[in-house]
Amino acid sequence: MRQVSFGVAVSEDVLGDGGAVPLQGGLVPAMRRAAELGFETVEFHIHDPQELDAEALRAEADRLGLRIAAIGTGLESARYQLSLTSPDGSVRAEASRKLRLHIEFAQRVGGAVVFLGLIRGKCGVYEQIPAKLDLLAEELKPIAAYAAQRGVPTGLEPVAYYFSDLLTRTDETLAFLARPALEPIGLLLDTHHMFLEDPDIPAALRACAGRIEHVHLSDSNRRYPGAGNVDFDELARVLGEIGYDRSVSLEILPLPSADQAAQRGLERMRTIWGA
């Protein structure tokens, strides 16, 4: 049954129990632990990519038998409050500049998918959401072109209401990406957000066939698969039906501990996909 590769989120920073990254506090030690546990891919959650040695990190991943599958940009929002829909043009310009740096970094580590998630910002006033989405589309057009020029895939992630009021459901995100010049952008789907926002997860997945660049596995309570209410067996069946063959990655809280979360998540993944 298995077409996918098993991945885990790792971070340079210590994010604590509230950060949905199980292996924290240094990319190299986190990669080494991921390899020891039996993961095949990692996704980096970073900020200031210019401060990192992309070539050295790629060489270490190769040595460990890992592939760097994705680059998370959420810390640009959480740490620096950057947003592509900020009313301040200088903030939007800095968000765009930093995304280009992430795209360049992703190219140097082998063409990892760059997340377009929390950096979208939020609106706060329902009637103003259409105008904010128009602004987001305009800001994303040059980003999409820049990434495509460098051969770097990008994934726009539908996120649950408690993160943003812009593009919470998979169907509306897919419709948004049908706008002119946004076609190069794919989807990053997270099962936690889908559980909260999508009324029919299998239907949402089928509608995205051929557009999914990366998948986060996270249960309804943001913990490892099996700790909540997401039907991961059905998820795996549908991903197989639509031919998804990329990474499924644990973006989960490090609870009850980092190692236990990662180990239990990987064990569940192996059971789900019959590995």
C-alpha positions as CSV (number, residue, x, y, z in Angstrom):
1,M,0.0,0.0,0.0
2,R,2.8,2.4,0.9
3,Q,3.6,5.1,-1.6
4,V,4.5,7.9,0.8
5,S,7.6,8.6,2.8
6,F,7.5,9.2,6.6
7,G,8.7,12.5,7.9
8,V,8.9,14.6,11.0
9,A,9.2,18.3,11.8
10,V,12.4,19.6,13.3
11,S,13.4,23.1,14.4
12,E,16.5,25.2,15.0
13,D,14.8,26.9,18.0
14,V,13.4,25.6,21.2
15,L,9.7,26.2,20.8
16,G,8.4,24.4,23.9
17,D,5.4,22.3,24.4
18,G,3.2,24.7,22.5
19,G,5.1,24.4,19.3
20,A,3.9,21.7,16.9
21,V,7.4,20.5,16.2
22,P,8.4,17.3,18.0
23,L,12.2,17.5,17.5
24,Q,13.4,20.9,18.6
25,G,16.6,22.7,19.5
26,G,19.0,22.3,16.6
27,L,18.6,21.0,13.1
28,V,21.6,18.7,13.0
29,P,20.9,16.9,16.3
30,A,17.2,16.8,15.4
31,M,18.0,15.2,12.0
32,R,20.3,12.7,13.7
33,R,17.5,11.7,16.1
34,A,15.0,11.5,13.3
35,A,17.3,9.1,11.4
36,E,17.8,7.0,14.6
37,L,14.1,6.7,15.0
38,G,13.6,5.6,11.4
39,F,12.2,8.6,9.6
40,E,12.9,9.1,5.9
41,T,12.3,12.9,5.6
42,V,12.5,16.0,7.7
43,E,10.8,19.4,7.4
44,F,12.8,22.4,8.7
45,H,11.0,25.1,10.7
46,I,13.4,28.0,10.5
47,H,13.7,31.8,10.4
48,D,16.6,33.8,8.9
49,P,17.7,31.2,6.4
50,Q,20.7,33.2,5.5
51,E,22.2,32.3,8.9
52,L,22.1,28.6,8.0
53,D,24.6,26.7,5.9
54,A,22.3,25.0,3.4
55,E,25.0,22.9,1.7
56,A,26.3,21.5,5.1
57,L,22.7,20.7,6.1
58,R,22.0,18.9,2.8
59,A,25.3,17.0,3.2
60,E,24.4,15.9,6.7
61,A,20.9,14.8,5.6
62,D,22.5,12.8,2.7
63,R,24.9,11.2,5.2
64,L,22.0,10.2,7.4
65,G,19.9,8.9,4.6
66,L,17.3,11.6,5.0
67,R,15.6,13.9,2.5
68,I,14.8,17.5,3.4
69,A,11.2,17.6,2.2
70,A,9.9,21.0,3.3
71,I,10.7,24.4,4.8
72,G,8.3,25.9,7.3
73,T,8.1,29.7,7.3
74,G,5.7,30.2,10.2
75,L,8.3,31.6,12.5
76,E,8.5,34.6,10.2
77,S,5.0,35.4,11.4
78,A,5.3,34.2,15.0
79,R,8.7,35.8,15.7
80,Y,8.7,38.9,13.5
81,Q,5.0,39.5,12.9
82,L,5.5,39.5,9.1
83,S,2.4,39.2,7.0
84,L,1.7,39.4,3.3
85,T,-1.7,41.1,4.0
86,S,-0.4,43.7,6.5
87,P,-1.8,47.2,6.0
88,D,1.8,48.4,6.2
89,G,3.5,48.1,2.9
90,S,7.0,47.9,4.4
91,V,5.9,44.8,6.4
92,R,4.5,43.2,3.2
93,A,7.7,43.9,1.4
94,E,9.8,42.4,4.2
95,A,7.5,39.3,4.2
96,S,8.1,38.9,0.5
97,R,11.8,39.4,0.8
98,K,12.0,36.7,3.5
99,L,10.0,34.3,1.5
100,R,12.4,34.7,-1.4
101,L,15.2,33.8,1.0
102,H,13.4,30.7,2.1
103,I,12.9,29.7,-1.6
104,E,16.6,30.2,-2.3
105,F,17.4,28.1,0.8
106,A,15.0,25.4,-0.3
107,Q,16.6,25.2,-3.7
108,R,20.1,24.8,-2.1
109,V,18.9,21.9,0.1
110,G,17.4,20.0,-2.9
111,G,14.1,21.6,-3.9
112,A,12.1,21.3,-0.6
113,V,8.5,22.5,-0.6
114,V,8.2,26.0,1.0
115,F,5.2,26.5,3.2
116,L,2.9,29.5,2.7
117,G,1.0,29.3,6.0
118,L,0.7,31.8,8.8
119,I,2.6,34.5,6.8
120,R,-0.7,35.1,5.0
121,G,-1.8,37.1,8.0
122,K,-5.4,37.6,9.1
123,C,-8.2,40.0,8.5
124,G,-10.4,40.3,11.6
125,V,-13.4,41.9,9.9
126,Y,-15.6,39.5,7.9
127,E,-16.8,42.1,5.3
128,Q,-13.1,42.9,4.5
129,I,-12.0,39.4,3.8
130,P,-12.5,39.6,0.0
131,A,-10.3,42.7,-0.2
132,K,-7.7,41.0,1.9
133,L,-7.7,37.9,-0.4
134,D,-7.3,40.2,-3.4
135,L,-4.2,41.7,-1.6
136,L,-2.9,38.3,-0.8
137,A,-3.2,37.2,-4.4
138,E,-1.3,40.2,-5.6
139,E,1.5,39.6,-3.1
140,L,1.7,35.9,-4.0
141,K,2.0,36.3,-7.7
142,P,5.6,37.4,-7.8
143,I,6.4,34.8,-5.1
144,A,4.9,32.0,-7.2
145,A,6.8,33.2,-10.3
146,Y,10.1,33.4,-8.3
147,A,9.7,29.9,-6.9
148,A,8.8,28.4,-10.3
149,Q,11.8,30.0,-11.9
150,R,14.0,28.3,-9.3
151,G,12.2,25.0,-9.5
152,V,11.1,25.1,-5.9
153,P,7.5,23.9,-5.1
154,T,5.3,25.9,-2.8
155,G,2.3,24.9,-0.7
156,L,-0.4,27.2,0.5
157,E,-1.9,25.7,3.7
158,P,-5.5,26.0,4.7
159,V,-5.4,26.8,8.5
160,A,-8.0,26.6,11.2
161,Y,-10.0,29.5,12.4
162,Y,-7.9,30.0,15.5
163,F,-4.9,30.9,13.4
164,S,-6.5,33.0,10.7
165,D,-9.8,33.9,9.0
166,L,-8.2,33.8,5.6
167,L,-8.5,30.5,3.7
168,T,-9.5,28.1,6.4
169,R,-11.1,25.4,4.2
170,T,-9.5,23.3,1.6
171,D,-12.2,24.0,-1.1
172,E,-11.8,27.8,-0.7
173,T,-8.1,27.6,-0.8
174,L,-8.2,25.5,-4.0
175,A,-10.6,28.0,-5.5
176,F,-8.2,30.9,-4.5
177,L,-5.3,29.1,-6.2
178,A,-7.3,29.1,-9.5
179,R,-6.7,32.8,-9.8
180,P,-4.5,34.0,-12.6
181,A,-0.8,33.5,-12.0
182,L,-1.3,31.5,-8.8
183,E,-1.5,28.1,-10.6
184,P,2.1,27.3,-9.8
185,I,1.3,27.2,-6.1
186,G,0.3,23.8,-4.7
187,L,-1.4,22.8,-1.5
188,L,0.0,21.9,1.9
189,L,-2.7,20.0,3.8
190,D,-2.7,19.4,7.5
191,T,-5.1,16.8,9.0
192,H,-5.6,18.8,12.2
193,H,-6.8,21.9,10.3
194,M,-8.9,19.7,7.9
195,F,-10.6,17.9,10.9
196,L,-11.7,21.3,12.2
197,E,-12.6,23.0,9.0
198,D,-13.5,20.5,6.2
199,P,-16.9,18.8,6.5
200,D,-15.8,15.9,4.3
201,I,-12.0,15.2,4.4
202,P,-12.0,12.4,1.7
203,A,-13.9,14.7,-0.7
204,A,-11.5,17.5,0.1
205,L,-8.6,15.3,-0.7
206,R,-10.0,14.0,-3.9
207,A,-10.7,17.6,-5.1
208,C,-7.0,18.3,-4.6
209,A,-5.7,15.4,-6.7
210,G,-2.5,16.4,-8.4
211,R,-2.1,19.7,-6.4
212,I,-0.9,18.4,-3.0
213,E,2.8,19.1,-2.4
214,H,3.1,18.1,1.3
215,V,0.9,16.6,4.0
216,H,1.0,17.1,7.7
217,L,-0.2,14.4,10.0
218,S,-1.6,15.8,13.2
219,D,-4.5,14.5,15.2
220,S,-7.6,16.5,16.2
221,N,-5.9,17.6,19.4
222,R,-2.7,18.5,17.6
223,R,-0.9,15.5,19.0
224,Y,0.5,12.4,17.3
225,P,-1.8,10.3,15.1
226,G,-3.8,8.0,17.2
227,A,-4.1,10.4,20.1
228,G,-7.3,12.0,18.9
229,N,-10.2,11.5,16.4
230,V,-8.9,11.8,12.9
231,D,-9.6,8.7,10.7
232,F,-6.0,8.2,9.4
233,D,-6.8,4.8,7.8
234,E,-9.4,6.5,5.6
235,L,-6.9,9.3,4.9
236,A,-4.3,6.8,3.7
237,R,-6.8,5.1,1.5
238,V,-7.8,8.3,-0.2
239,L,-4.2,9.5,-0.6
240,G,-3.4,6.2,-2.3
241,E,-6.5,6.6,-4.6
242,I,-5.4,10.0,-5.8
243,G,-1.7,8.9,-6.3
244,Y,-0.1,11.0,-3.6
245,D,3.5,9.7,-3.2
246,R,5.3,12.4,-1.3
247,S,6.0,12.9,2.4
248,V,3.5,12.6,5.2
249,S,5.1,14.4,8.1
250,L,4.4,14.7,11.8
251,E,3.8,18.3,12.7
252,I,2.7,17.6,16.3
253,L,3.0,18.8,19.8
254,P,6.0,17.2,21.6
255,L,3.7,15.5,24.1
256,P,4.0,13.5,26.4
257,S,7.7,14.1,25.4
258,A,9.5,14.8,22.2
259,D,10.8,11.2,21.7
260,Q,7.5,9.6,22.7
261,A,5.5,11.8,20.4
262,A,7.8,11.1,17.4
263,Q,8.0,7.4,18.2
264,R,4.3,6.9,18.7
265,G,3.6,8.9,15.6
266,L,5.9,6.9,13.5
267,E,4.6,3.6,14.8
268,R,1.0,4.7,13.9
269,M,2.2,5.8,10.4
270,R,3.8,2.4,9.9
271,T,0.5,0.7,10.9
272,I,-1.6,2.9,8.8
273,W,0.4,2.4,5.6
274,G,1.3,-1.2,6.3
275,A,5.0,-0.6,6.5
